[in-house]
Amino acid sequence: MKEFKQNINKDRNISLTFLGRSIIIQESIMNNDVYEDYRLIYSDDYGFSGYSENTEKDELTFNFDIDHPLYYPFFHFLGDDKEVKISSDFKKEEYDDICYFKISRDEELISLSFVNYIHKYHYDCEKFNYEIKNVMYDLRSKLDYQRTDIKDRLCTLFREATRILTEEYHQVTMEEYMNKKKVFKK
């Protein structure tokens, strides 16, 4: 096991862990004295989960500004899309409109949202769990059945996030420079 940790600020800590063939990105956040976290997992399958001590929540959102290390991996994942919704391969299709996770962009802010209006979970930690079957093409996966490019984008997201979270020194790209310049002019 190899782990890389960074403090984003006094309330946010992010880590990247290599565990066997798996990559786990986790960020812990204290939000008004309420602990929340999310995990992004790349293994044989993709896994995405969120958790909040506030068990009454049906939606859980994490925001990334332009200075957050994961901003550009999410930015590139979205491409020309304003939002991408992904439902779990392990939940019935009839739940896809009320149980999904979403990556979206609004101005200079990117959000990762976990949504679940299904109220039948025995354990609070199960509520915001989403899994996509197989990182490779697999017709059992809703994404491959629907012929999307989301798995390719997820692979790129993990590759970029891994590079950014493990490098000691980061050379700012022209894209990053120009985007920050736009933000500071506002």
N, C-alpha and C positions, 0 to 999 in steps of 0.2 A: 504494500500500500504506500502510495506517495501522495502527499497533500500540500496544496498551496493555499495560503490564506491571505486575505486583504481586508483591512478596515476601510469601509467607504466613508463613514463618519462615526460619531459616537453611538449611533443607534442602528447602524447597518454593518454587517460583516458578511463577506462572501468567501466561499471556499470551493476549490476544485480538487476532487479526489480521484485518483486512478486506483481502482480496486479490481485486480485481475484484468479482464478485458473490458471492464465497465468504466465509464466516465460519469462522475456525479458532480453536478454543480448545485450548490446550496447557498442560499442567502437567508440570514436570520435578521429580523427587524423588530425593534421595539417601537410600536406605534401607539402613542398615548398610553403607555404602561401596559399594553397588550402585546404579548409575544406572537409573532407571525413568521412563517417561513415558506419557502417554496423549494422544490427540488426538480432538476431537469436531469434525466438519466438516459445515457446512451449505452446500451448493452446489446443483447441479442434482439431486444425490442426497445422501443422508446417509452420512457415513463415520465409523467409530469404530475406533480402533486403540490398541493398547497395546504397549509395548516394555520389555524388561528385559535387562540385560547377562547375567543368569543365564539362559542359553538352555535349561536343563534344566526350567524351569517349564512346567507345563501349565495352570496357573491364575495369573492376575495380578490382584491386588485393590488398589484405591485407596479409602481411607476419608475421609469428610468429616464433621467434627464440626459442631456448630451455629454455630461462628464462621467456618467456611470460606465464602468468597463464593458457592460453587456449591451449598451445602447447600439453600437454599430453592428454587432452580430444580429440583433433583432431587426435593425434598420435594413440590413441586406436581406434578411429572411423575408421581410414584407415586400421588398422590391417596389413595384408600382401599386400594390394593394394597400388600402387604408386599414384593412383588418382581415385576419384569417381566423376562422373558427374551426376547431378540430374536436370531434367527439371521440369517445373511447371505443375501441374495438370490442371491449368486454361489457358494454352496456347495450341494451336493445335499441334498435334504430328509432323506435317511437319516442325515445328519450332525447334524441339528438338536439331538439330545439330548447330543452330545459336543462341539459346537462352537457357541458362542453368547456373547453378552455379556449381563450382567444388572445391573440397578439394583435394590438392595434396601435395606430399612430394618430396623434392629434397635435398639429403644430410641431413643436420640438420635443414633445413628450411621447414616449412609447410605454404602453401598458401591457402587462400580462395579467389576464383575468381568469379566475376559476369560477365557474357558474354551476350550481347544482340546486335545482328546486325539487329533487326527489327526496322525500322525507322518510326514508326507511333504513337508515344506517344504524347498526348496532354500536359502532365505534366512531367517534368524531374524526379520527385520523383517516378513515376510509372515504369521507364525504367528498373530498376534492382530489381523488386519485383517477388518473386517466392513463391508459396504456394503448400503444399502437403496436400491433403484431408485426414483428420482424422488421429490422431496419432495411432489409432488402425487399424486393418485389414479392408480394404474397397476396393472392386473391382473397384470402380470408380477412384481409385488412380493408376497412371501408375506404381508405384513401386510395388503395390500388384498384379496388372495385370501381371507384368513381373516376379513375384515370387522372389523378391530380399529380402535380410535381412536388407536393408537400414533403415527401420523404427525402427527396434530393435537397430541398431547401433546409430541412432539419439537419441533414448531414453537414451542410455548409455552416449552419449556425453553430453546431458543436465544434467543428474544426476551427472556426474563427474565435469562439469563446475560449477554447483550449489554448490557442496561441496567445491571446491577449492576457489570460490569467496566469500563464506560466512564464511569460517573458519578463526579464528584469528591466529592459529598456524598450520603450515603444517609440518608433519613428512616426510622427504624425503624417498621415497621408494628405494629399491635396484635398480630397473630399472632406476629411475631418476639419482641416483648416478653414475651408470655405464655409462649411456649416456653422462652425463656431463663430466665424466672422459675422454671419447673418444674425445669429442669436444675440451677439453683443451690440449690434446696431439697433435692435428693437428697444 
